[in-house]
Amino acid sequence: MIDALKKFQRTQGLVPNGVMLPGDDTMQAINKSLAAQEDKVKLIWCCPKDQKSCDACIARDGTIVDDESENTPNCKGNCRCWVTNEGMITPVMYDPPIEKVYPEA
């Protein structure tokens, strides 16, 4: 653990002494590094993979994207794909077929 702390201190330009005290430069650098990692949320492309999905979106299902506004190249725009945070439970798409309301005469 001390070696890991020394390595971190070296990468941050601090004195690599393997010591960390409350409020010192090492503690502040660690807090800053953790805060930067929390801001980076991985977004996963999700596709229902059904008859309405295009091949481009099906191929991209499960990949990491940069932001929510990113679109799949060559997508027709009718696929109902979405982006979710990594680690979130992806809902199962329920899209039953449309049933006729009135009997045919």
Rosetta silent file (secondary structure, phi, psi, omega in degrees, C-alpha in Angstrom):
SEQUENCE: MIDALKKFQRTQGLVPNGVMLPGDDTMQAINKSLAAQEDKVKLIWCCPKDQKSCDACIARDGTIVDDESENTPNCKGNCRCWVTNEGMITPVMYDPPIEKVYPEA
SCORE:     score description
SCORE:     0.000 S_00000001
   1 L     0.000  -38.945  179.103    0.000    0.000    0.000 S_00000001
   2 H   -66.099  -37.998  177.787    2.853    2.353    0.776 S_00000001
   3 H   -63.520  -39.759  177.947    4.421    1.585   -2.628 S_00000001
   4 H   -64.547  -39.167  178.548    1.136    2.440   -4.337 S_00000001
   5 H   -66.163  -40.285  177.763    0.970    5.714   -2.399 S_00000001
   6 H   -63.833  -41.998  178.517    4.552    6.546   -3.399 S_00000001
   7 H   -62.007  -44.220  177.897    3.738    5.807   -7.042 S_00000001
   8 H   -60.548  -45.452  179.797    0.671    8.070   -6.856 S_00000001
   9 H   -60.116  -41.056  178.278    2.743   10.825   -5.241 S_00000001
  10 H   -61.829  -45.825 -178.185    5.354   10.544   -8.019 S_00000001
  11 H   -65.546  -24.390 -179.003    2.725   10.809  -10.764 S_00000001
  12 L   -94.210    0.941 -179.880    1.254   13.889   -9.083 S_00000001
  13 L    76.246   23.978  179.095    4.627   15.635   -8.714 S_00000001
  14 L  -100.258  169.235  176.313    4.615   15.288   -4.923 S_00000001
  15 L   -69.531  118.562 -176.714    7.393   14.087   -2.615 S_00000001
  16 L   -80.479   75.458 -178.151    7.179   10.263   -2.819 S_00000001
  17 L  -103.695   -5.474  178.927    7.490    9.532    0.903 S_00000001
  18 L    73.489   14.547 -178.646    4.560    7.116    1.268 S_00000001
  19 L  -114.174  138.357  175.612    2.981    9.278    3.977 S_00000001
  20 L  -135.411  126.324  179.004   -0.486   10.803    3.857 S_00000001
  21 L  -119.712  154.263  178.770   -1.888   13.078    6.549 S_00000001
  22 L   -55.879  125.029  175.591   -5.314   14.718    6.808 S_00000001
  23 L    83.801   -3.239 -178.936   -5.357   17.877    4.677 S_00000001
  24 L   -78.375  178.327 -176.341   -1.853   17.480    3.210 S_00000001
  25 H   -61.098  -37.329  179.469   -1.001   17.744   -0.495 S_00000001
  26 H   -64.015  -45.920  179.577   -1.300   13.978   -1.008 S_00000001
  27 H   -61.690  -42.741  179.334   -4.788   13.886    0.512 S_00000001
  28 H   -64.868  -39.242  179.324   -5.892   16.845   -1.608 S_00000001
  29 H   -67.013  -39.727  177.926   -4.488   15.218   -4.768 S_00000001
  30 H   -64.485  -44.660  178.849   -6.284   11.952   -3.996 S_00000001
  31 H   -61.988  -39.874  179.186   -9.575   13.768   -3.393 S_00000001
  32 H   -65.643  -42.197  179.283   -9.153   15.712   -6.628 S_00000001
  33 H   -64.296  -42.492  178.631   -8.393   12.516   -8.551 S_00000001
  34 H   -64.774  -40.922  179.279  -11.434   10.730   -7.083 S_00000001
  35 H   -63.256  -38.180  179.388  -13.706   13.672   -7.880 S_00000001
  36 H   -66.810  -36.303  179.359  -12.496   13.646  -11.495 S_00000001
  37 H   -70.238  -35.511  179.566  -13.253    9.926  -11.784 S_00000001
  38 H   -65.539  -30.929  179.952  -16.772   10.370  -10.383 S_00000001
  39 H   -71.446  -21.708 -178.299  -17.532   12.905  -13.096 S_00000001
  40 L   -90.039   94.451  178.054  -16.710   10.362  -15.791 S_00000001
  41 L   -95.852  128.296  177.604  -19.844    8.256  -16.108 S_00000001
  42 L   -81.701  132.020 -179.902  -19.675    5.539  -18.716 S_00000001
  43 E  -108.423  134.774 -177.373  -22.700    5.469  -20.971 S_00000001
  44 E  -110.873  131.903  176.499  -23.825    2.258  -22.645 S_00000001
  45 E   -77.373  128.687 -179.418  -25.715    2.101  -25.953 S_00000001
  46 E  -121.554  136.774 -179.393  -28.822   -0.106  -25.625 S_00000001
  47 L  -133.434  134.952 -179.615  -30.890   -1.512  -28.465 S_00000001
  48 L   -67.302  -17.268  179.016  -34.066   -3.644  -28.128 S_00000001
  49 L    51.797   58.235  176.446  -32.821   -5.864  -31.013 S_00000001
  50 L  -126.563 -166.585 -176.200  -36.203   -6.572  -32.524 S_00000001
  51 L   -65.163  -19.800  179.477  -37.789   -6.227  -35.965 S_00000001
  52 L   -88.152   -9.877 -177.036  -37.808   -2.410  -35.681 S_00000001
  53 L   -84.354  138.732  177.342  -34.053   -2.216  -34.951 S_00000001
  54 L   -86.342  162.430 -177.247  -31.623   -1.473  -37.758 S_00000001
  55 H   -62.050  -35.267 -178.844  -28.408   -3.467  -38.255 S_00000001
  56 H   -64.658  -42.024 -179.684  -26.221   -0.499  -37.264 S_00000001
  57 H   -73.158  -36.877  177.333  -27.889   -0.139  -33.858 S_00000001
  58 H   -61.780  -42.008 -179.963  -27.934   -3.885  -33.205 S_00000001
  59 H   -66.098  -29.267 -177.073  -24.187   -3.998  -33.887 S_00000001
  60 H   -88.280   -8.463 -177.589  -23.609   -1.091  -31.486 S_00000001
  61 L   -54.867  129.431  177.672  -25.665   -2.567  -28.617 S_00000001
  62 L    87.285   -1.391  179.898  -23.640   -2.699  -25.386 S_00000001
  63 L   -86.075  157.475  179.519  -20.847   -0.386  -26.546 S_00000001
  64 E   -86.717  132.502  179.000  -19.628    2.617  -24.553 S_00000001
  65 E  -116.701  161.117 -176.580  -20.517    6.039  -26.020 S_00000001
  66 L   -74.149  -45.146  179.823  -19.188    9.508  -25.227 S_00000001
  67 L  -152.136  169.693 -174.651  -22.456   11.276  -24.485 S_00000001
  68 L   -66.634  -22.317 -177.120  -26.215   10.894  -24.700 S_00000001
  69 L   -84.847   -4.157 -179.010  -26.514   12.968  -27.868 S_00000001
  70 L   -68.043  136.582 -179.732  -24.293   10.589  -29.846 S_00000001
  71 L  -113.559  157.965  176.397  -26.112    8.841  -32.681 S_00000001
  72 L   -79.862  128.733  174.886  -25.385    5.621  -34.521 S_00000001
  73 L   -61.717  143.414  178.695  -23.993    6.217  -38.009 S_00000001
  74 L    68.930   14.637  176.962  -26.316    4.907  -40.747 S_00000001
  75 L   -83.571  138.233  179.651  -29.274    4.694  -38.361 S_00000001
  76 L   -78.202  -15.123  178.233  -32.648    5.532  -39.882 S_00000001
  77 L    91.694    7.972 -178.055  -33.819    6.962  -36.552 S_00000001
  78 L  -109.881   13.143 -166.926  -36.726    4.544  -35.978 S_00000001
  79 L   -86.815  -16.299 -178.716  -34.965    2.058  -33.725 S_00000001
  80 L    65.772   29.840  177.345  -35.997    3.232  -30.233 S_00000001
  81 L   -75.603  162.007  179.048  -32.434    2.871  -28.926 S_00000001
  82 E  -149.250  168.539  178.092  -31.340    4.615  -25.742 S_00000001
  83 E  -117.485  137.991  179.236  -28.272    5.326  -23.642 S_00000001
  84 E  -134.963  160.164  177.172  -27.974    4.323  -19.976 S_00000001
  85 E   -69.640  142.126  176.241  -25.330    4.592  -17.262 S_00000001
  86 L   -61.892  137.648  179.508  -22.997    1.633  -16.943 S_00000001
  87 L    93.497  -14.583  177.516  -24.038   -0.517  -14.025 S_00000001
  88 L   -79.512  151.382  177.336  -27.704    0.462  -14.200 S_00000001
  89 L   -75.806  123.311 -179.633  -30.241   -2.264  -14.758 S_00000001
  90 L   -82.404  125.155 -179.382  -31.374   -2.104  -18.347 S_00000001
  91 L   -68.515  150.419  175.819  -35.154   -2.420  -18.626 S_00000001
  92 L   -84.894  127.481 -178.222  -36.620   -5.123  -20.808 S_00000001
  93 L   -73.204  122.866  175.633  -38.496   -3.591  -23.711 S_00000001
  94 L  -112.658  109.731 -177.606  -42.160   -4.671  -23.746 S_00000001
  95 L  -136.320   79.946 -176.849  -43.771   -3.776  -27.044 S_00000001
  96 L   -68.201  156.307  177.875  -46.706   -6.097  -27.716 S_00000001
  97 L   -66.190  152.443  179.681  -48.240   -6.229  -31.190 S_00000001
  98 L   -74.183  128.972  179.508  -51.200   -3.970  -31.827 S_00000001
  99 L  -100.325  147.530  178.225  -54.451   -5.884  -31.509 S_00000001
 100 L   -69.726  135.829 -178.706  -57.562   -5.046  -33.462 S_00000001
 101 L   -88.188  -40.519 -178.035  -60.170   -3.297  -31.358 S_00000001
 102 L  -107.898  138.546  177.670  -63.162   -3.820  -33.624 S_00000001
 103 L   -66.879  148.947  178.311  -63.992   -7.124  -35.305 S_00000001
 104 L   -75.134  141.448 -178.977  -63.795   -7.204  -39.058 S_00000001
 105 L   -85.338    0.000    0.000  -67.175   -7.222  -40.805 S_00000001
